[in-house]
Amino acid sequence: MNKSKIRLGRYRNYKGKEYKVVGVALHSETLEELVVYQALYPNKKSKLWVRPKTMFLEKINLAGKKIPRFKYIGK
């Protein structure tokens, strides 16, 4: 398990959209930690999303620069 803590609150992803992290859940079979987050913009597909915690916290390569996939921006 990834020991890094997820702060509840607002995040901006690298594409510029904002989300609100509402909690961390466990996968019922593997016990993998999943971040549960809500889109803070109109989204016809879904309002709630989940993503593996390791993926949520990872840095991605954008134009040769390592940046966080999601950046905490406050409560």
Buried (B, 14 or more C-beta within 10 A) or exposed (E): EBEEEBEBEBBBBEEEEBBBBEEBEEEEEEEBBBBBBBBBEEEEEEEEBBBBBEEBBEEEEEEEEEEBBBEBEEE
